[in-house]
Amino acid sequence: MGKCRIPNEAGGPEEAFVPRESPARDGFYAPEESRCFRLLLLGGLFACLGIAVASLCLGSIRFSPLALIRMLAGGGDRVARSILIYARLPRTLAALASGAALSVSGAVLQNVLDNKLASPGIIGVNAGAGLGVTLCLAAGTFSGFAVSCAAFSGSLVTVLMIFLFSYRMNASKTTVILGGVALNAVWNAIAESVTVLDADVGMLSMDFRVGGFSAVSYPRLVPAAVLILAALFVLLTLCSELDITALGDETAMGLGLPVARYRMLFLALAALLSGAAVSFSGLLGFVGLIVPHFVRRFSGSGSGRLLPACAVCGAGFVLLCDLMSRLLFLPYELPVGILMSVAGGPVFLWMLVRKKRGAL
């Protein structure tokens, strides 16, 4: 809450309290919010760089930073360079792209659905993308653009079903979340049925269902990364429209915005981000929930600051989790999806408690 003075009817000033996330504060950021946002963005960028260097250097075989530079330039030991170029580099890039995509997707869904507990992993968007990938594997396609399109299609169907459910039933925020959780269970059950009926698909999708980057290759990463970059670019150019959409239908229509068209566009972009990320990372949970909630406390709710900060912090968070999953139990590796679920579950319960108390 911030205190300001406004004129009363007699012309004299009187004190009033303006909510911290009122439109005035979101449109005209306070100096302390600007400093927090700059520190968060710069700190996140430097953290991403440091974690990326550590991810490339550390593992069962370790490189020094100088050896890393030498191998990236084409020198060094041949075997070590192959490990770096074909194993660690695509894995690092995949973790960065996945973290940015899932966190921004969560922030967009929270704004469009007007619910801070919405995220791709909670309301079934990731599960829909996972079902699309499972069906694609059952059809005999294992990598490339087709897998990304199948994941996008599954996630898009999910977000459209959730939106239509909330719109037609005039559902409350909690009901939307519970409907998404139910849809998540249905999609997972169908995907599990396919893997049980087809043992080969079950073996191929084992790592995918857990979530991780150990099997990432350039043919799987590059098409999805192109889609992620394109979706992020479009969203960053539509931050003002996203903020207006979050104000509600009546206010947005009063400002001249075609609400239905933009809402569908934002839902499609959120589905594209989530589906493209899931196509190579598997079913990673809680990224789209934890990161936007953390970032919003420092950058405010304005999309012009929320989305870039979510992209940077989400990329660093997922890459850090992947690095920890590789190093904690050397020479064994813990799938990063398990580590993120262990960390994300308690955070989600804490957010539910805060929502019940009216803190969210």
C-alpha positions as MATLAB code, in Angstrom:
seq = 'MGKCRIPNEAGGPEEAFVPRESPARDGFYAPEESRCFRLLLLGGLFACLGIAVASLCLGSIRFSPLALIRMLAGGGDRVARSILIYARLPRTLAALASGAALSVSGAVLQNVLDNKLASPGIIGVNAGAGLGVTLCLAAGTFSGFAVSCAAFSGSLVTVLMIFLFSYRMNASKTTVILGGVALNAVWNAIAESVTVLDADVGMLSMDFRVGGFSAVSYPRLVPAAVLILAALFVLLTLCSELDITALGDETAMGLGLPVARYRMLFLALAALLSGAAVSFSGLLGFVGLIVPHFVRRFSGSGSGRLLPACAVCGAGFVLLCDLMSRLLFLPYELPVGILMSVAGGPVFLWMLVRKKRGAL';
ca = [
       0.000    0.000    0.000;
       1.232    3.472   -0.806;
       0.023    6.765    0.661;
      -0.754    9.801   -1.466;
      -2.736   13.045   -1.158;
      -5.865   13.751   -3.187;
      -8.062   16.844   -3.065;
     -11.354   16.623   -1.166;
     -14.586   18.346   -2.074;
     -13.598   21.490   -0.136;
     -10.436   21.744   -2.175;
      -8.036   20.719    0.593;
      -5.845   17.647    0.432;
      -6.650   14.525    2.323;
      -4.684   11.300    2.646;
      -5.769    8.187    0.823;
      -4.255    4.818    0.301;
      -3.605    3.532   -3.202;
      -3.293   -0.282   -3.512;
       0.156   -1.514   -4.389;
      -0.986   -3.061   -7.680;
      -3.503   -0.391   -8.683;
      -3.601    0.717  -12.343;
      -1.813    3.922  -11.345;
       1.132    2.041   -9.975;
       1.165   -0.482  -12.804;
       1.107    2.237  -15.443;
       3.575    4.577  -13.717;
       6.118    2.557  -11.805;
       7.461    3.931   -8.553;
      11.224    4.562   -8.429;
      11.774    1.684   -5.989;
       9.940   -0.704   -8.337;
      12.098    0.447  -11.241;
      15.251   -0.200   -9.236;
      14.000   -3.624   -8.137;
      13.127   -4.538  -11.709;
      16.518   -3.449  -13.068;
      18.358   -5.309  -10.325;
      16.237   -8.407  -10.884;
      16.748   -8.353  -14.652;
      20.488   -7.664  -14.550;
      21.020  -10.082  -11.681;
      19.050  -12.736  -13.551;
      21.085  -12.242  -16.716;
      24.395  -12.541  -14.878;
      23.089  -15.543  -12.929;
      22.025  -17.242  -16.181;
      25.476  -16.641  -17.639;
      27.248  -18.007  -14.564;
      24.986  -21.067  -14.301;
      25.380  -21.722  -18.040;
      29.177  -21.697  -17.719;
      28.941  -24.051  -14.734;
      26.560  -26.320  -16.651;
      29.004  -26.559  -19.544;
      32.055  -27.109  -17.347;
      30.799  -29.397  -14.576;
      29.809  -33.040  -14.719;
      31.410  -36.462  -14.670;
      34.115  -34.890  -16.855;
      35.064  -31.349  -15.830;
      36.461  -28.514  -17.896;
      38.096  -25.290  -16.807;
      36.624  -22.033  -18.175;
      39.757  -21.570  -20.300;
      39.430  -25.071  -21.716;
      35.755  -24.335  -22.380;
      36.631  -21.257  -24.432;
      39.325  -23.185  -26.288;
      36.944  -26.033  -27.178;
      34.188  -23.647  -28.285;
      36.756  -22.075  -30.597;
      37.467  -25.480  -32.153;
      40.530  -26.578  -30.199;
      41.167  -28.886  -27.279;
      40.751  -32.624  -26.869;
      38.572  -34.215  -29.521;
      36.524  -36.408  -27.169;
      35.990  -33.615  -24.657;
      34.904  -31.265  -27.427;
      32.369  -33.812  -28.667;
      30.931  -34.126  -25.154;
      30.666  -30.362  -24.918;
      29.150  -29.718  -28.361;
      26.771  -32.674  -28.638;
      25.760  -33.301  -25.016;
      26.217  -30.345  -22.685;
      25.613  -27.439  -25.058;
      22.199  -28.618  -26.352;
      21.225  -29.568  -22.793;
      22.113  -26.108  -21.484;
      20.308  -24.350  -24.318;
      17.263  -26.598  -23.835;
      17.060  -25.815  -20.110;
      17.277  -22.073  -20.795;
      14.633  -22.180  -23.538;
      12.300  -24.414  -21.541;
      12.513  -22.287  -18.407;
      11.825  -19.057  -20.298;
       8.910  -20.568  -22.231;
       7.157  -22.223  -19.288;
       7.493  -19.231  -16.960;
       6.217  -16.727  -19.549;
       3.403  -19.113  -20.467;
       2.389  -19.260  -16.809;
       2.435  -15.469  -16.484;
       0.251  -15.068  -19.592;
      -2.252  -17.688  -18.414;
      -2.469  -16.043  -15.001;
      -3.276  -12.681  -16.599;
      -5.749  -13.981  -19.175;
      -7.586  -16.310  -16.760;
      -7.322  -13.742  -13.929;
      -5.998  -16.385  -11.537;
      -2.519  -16.325  -10.006;
      -2.685  -20.078   -9.345;
      -2.934  -20.889  -13.068;
       0.106  -22.463  -14.695;
       0.761  -24.897  -17.556;
       1.538  -27.746  -15.171;
      -1.418  -27.242  -12.828;
      -4.331  -26.736  -15.228;
      -3.419  -29.498  -17.677;
      -1.677  -27.550  -20.454;
       1.528  -29.540  -20.070;
      -0.459  -32.761  -19.844;
      -2.260  -31.902  -23.083;
       1.077  -31.272  -24.766;
       2.360  -34.539  -23.330;
      -0.627  -36.413  -24.741;
       0.062  -34.896  -28.149;
       3.692  -36.027  -28.009;
       2.687  -39.520  -26.851;
       0.268  -39.900  -29.757;
       2.985  -38.613  -32.091;
       5.392  -41.260  -30.782;
       2.732  -43.933  -31.230;
       2.390  -42.823  -34.863;
       6.117  -43.405  -35.399;
       7.434  -39.810  -35.330;
      10.178  -39.315  -32.765;
      11.694  -35.859  -33.308;
      11.577  -32.681  -35.308;
       8.868  -30.209  -36.215;
       6.033  -32.752  -36.116;
       6.591  -33.425  -32.412;
       6.509  -29.698  -31.633;
       3.281  -29.298  -33.607;
       1.693  -32.244  -31.794;
       2.642  -30.783  -28.414;
       1.295  -27.369  -29.411;
      -1.977  -28.874  -30.608;
      -2.497  -30.739  -27.343;
      -1.764  -27.684  -25.208;
      -3.963  -25.431  -27.390;
      -6.940  -27.798  -27.096;
      -6.483  -27.782  -23.333;
      -6.384  -24.010  -22.879;
      -9.390  -23.563  -25.188;
     -11.383  -26.114  -23.182;
     -10.478  -24.368  -19.931;
     -11.379  -20.974  -21.344;
     -14.729  -22.157  -22.715;
     -15.516  -23.881  -19.416;
     -14.791  -20.762  -17.398;
     -16.669  -18.516  -19.852;
     -19.788  -20.636  -20.346;
     -20.170  -21.662  -16.703;
     -19.124  -18.284  -15.282;
     -16.851  -20.329  -13.036;
     -14.977  -18.887  -10.078;
     -11.185  -18.756   -9.997;
     -10.980  -21.816   -7.764;
     -13.399  -23.751   -9.985;
     -11.257  -23.030  -13.038;
      -8.202  -24.438  -11.269;
     -10.085  -27.540  -10.136;
     -11.437  -28.053  -13.666;
      -7.900  -27.818  -14.997;
      -6.668  -30.331  -12.429;
      -9.424  -32.741  -13.531;
      -8.480  -32.252  -17.186;
      -4.842  -32.846  -16.240;
      -5.808  -36.218  -14.758;
      -7.826  -37.192  -17.855;
      -5.003  -36.379  -20.282;
      -2.463  -38.236  -18.137;
      -4.759  -41.269  -17.952;
      -5.156  -41.373  -21.748;
      -1.395  -41.012  -22.238;
      -0.740  -43.811  -19.732;
      -3.254  -46.023  -21.539;
      -1.386  -45.531  -24.820;
       1.942  -46.415  -23.198;
       0.446  -49.550  -21.591;
      -1.053  -50.739  -24.872;
       2.153  -50.016  -26.815;
       5.243  -51.117  -24.880;
       7.624  -49.426  -27.327;
       5.958  -46.050  -26.779;
       6.128  -46.661  -23.028;
       9.884  -47.158  -23.188;
      10.393  -44.141  -25.446;
       8.235  -41.848  -23.306;
       9.626  -42.873  -19.906;
      12.071  -39.968  -19.683;
       9.501  -37.659  -21.229;
       6.898  -38.328  -18.521;
       9.416  -37.687  -15.748;
      10.855  -34.584  -17.398;
      14.497  -33.883  -18.129;
      17.120  -32.895  -20.673;
      19.422  -35.915  -20.781;
      18.162  -37.023  -24.220;
      17.960  -33.582  -25.859;
      19.469  -33.351  -29.323;
      19.633  -30.587  -31.897;
      16.910  -32.073  -34.154;
      14.495  -32.004  -31.187;
      15.619  -28.645  -29.843;
      15.993  -26.380  -32.873;
      12.404  -26.466  -34.264;
      10.904  -25.941  -30.807;
      13.394  -23.189  -29.950;
      12.424  -21.290  -33.115;
       8.753  -21.450  -32.091;
       9.603  -20.303  -28.561;
      11.621  -17.312  -29.768;
       8.854  -16.311  -32.183;
       6.159  -16.543  -29.492;
       8.245  -14.576  -26.989;
       8.883  -11.846  -29.552;
       5.167  -11.511  -30.347;
       4.215  -11.413  -26.665;
       6.785   -8.733  -25.868;
       5.279   -6.540  -28.580;
       1.763   -7.016  -27.146;
       2.403   -6.241  -23.480;
       0.022   -3.252  -23.452;
      -2.799   -5.315  -24.959;
      -2.173   -8.056  -22.400;
      -2.447   -5.553  -19.545;
      -5.698   -4.186  -20.948;
      -7.099   -7.703  -21.379;
      -6.343   -8.412  -17.719;
      -8.525   -5.452  -16.666;
     -11.711   -7.325  -17.598;
     -14.019   -7.471  -20.603;
     -16.019   -4.318  -19.921;
     -12.996   -2.114  -19.251;
     -11.050   -3.500  -22.207;
     -13.993   -3.042  -24.573;
     -14.460    0.493  -23.270;
     -10.853    1.182  -24.249;
     -11.537   -0.078  -27.770;
      -9.751   -3.432  -27.555;
     -11.325   -6.437  -29.347;
     -11.161   -8.599  -26.237;
     -12.199  -11.975  -27.649;
      -9.666  -11.802  -30.468;
      -6.756  -10.869  -28.219;
      -7.702  -13.359  -25.526;
      -7.641  -16.182  -28.050;
      -4.321  -14.905  -29.378;
      -2.761  -14.847  -25.906;
      -4.091  -18.313  -25.094;
      -2.659  -19.622  -28.370;
       0.741  -18.053  -27.657;
       0.770  -19.486  -24.118;
      -0.096  -22.902  -25.544;
       2.634  -22.552  -28.177;
       5.245  -21.737  -25.532;
       4.208  -24.599  -23.278;
       3.826  -27.117  -26.074;
       7.163  -26.277  -27.675;
       8.946  -26.540  -24.317;
       7.283  -29.842  -23.414;
       8.219  -31.341  -26.786;
      11.894  -31.561  -25.743;
      11.881  -31.128  -21.945;
       9.098  -33.476  -20.950;
       6.509  -32.809  -18.262;
       8.230  -30.276  -16.014;
       5.928  -28.994  -13.298;
       5.569  -25.804  -11.250;
       7.889  -23.585  -13.342;
       5.009  -21.518  -14.673;
       3.604  -21.166  -11.161;
       6.621  -20.408   -8.994;
       8.580  -18.048  -11.230;
       5.792  -15.553  -12.113;
       4.714  -15.408   -8.478;
       8.276  -14.655   -7.370;
       8.938  -12.112  -10.126;
       5.647  -10.271   -9.605;
       6.679   -9.333   -6.067;
       9.608   -7.314   -7.446;
       8.497   -6.104  -10.875;
       4.791   -5.469  -10.325;
       1.980   -6.794  -12.519;
       2.717   -4.769  -15.661;
       3.439   -7.172  -18.518;
       6.162   -4.946  -19.959;
       8.295   -5.826  -16.955;
       6.762   -9.090  -15.818;
       7.328  -11.048  -19.039;
      11.040  -10.198  -19.598;
      11.819  -10.832  -15.937;
       9.924  -14.138  -16.027;
      11.845  -15.230  -19.121;
      15.224  -14.503  -17.536;
      14.441  -15.870  -14.070;
      12.653  -18.929  -15.442;
      15.591  -19.786  -17.683;
      18.042  -19.485  -14.781;
      15.798  -21.446  -12.401;
      15.375  -24.452  -14.695;
      19.060  -24.475  -15.640;
      20.052  -24.348  -11.960;
      17.714  -27.250  -11.148;
      19.144  -29.252  -14.039;
      22.699  -28.572  -12.859;
      21.823  -29.660   -9.318;
      20.152  -32.825  -10.575;
      23.373  -33.715  -12.394;
      25.777  -32.962   -9.549;
      23.994  -33.963   -6.338;
      24.303  -37.723   -6.831;
      27.348  -38.124   -9.057;
      28.035  -40.457  -10.822;
      24.239  -40.945  -10.950;
      21.781  -38.397  -12.294;
      18.412  -37.497  -10.801;
      15.783  -36.487  -13.403;
      15.240  -32.759  -13.078;
      11.459  -33.192  -13.154;
      11.603  -35.075   -9.845;
      13.711  -32.377   -8.222;
      11.380  -29.617   -9.418;
       8.289  -31.469   -8.191;
       9.819  -31.968   -4.749;
      10.569  -28.240   -4.568;
       7.380  -27.043   -6.257;
       4.816  -29.066   -4.311;
       5.373  -27.323   -0.954;
       5.465  -23.920   -2.674;
       2.090  -24.599   -4.306;
       0.571  -25.606   -0.961;
       1.953  -22.403    0.591;
       0.366  -20.355   -2.192;
      -2.977  -22.083   -1.624;
      -2.809  -21.181    2.070;
      -1.984  -17.565    1.235;
      -4.867  -17.463   -1.251;
      -7.237  -18.772    1.405;
      -6.119  -15.981    3.730;
      -6.547  -13.388    0.962;
      -2.836  -12.697    0.566;
      -2.772  -13.468   -3.189;
];
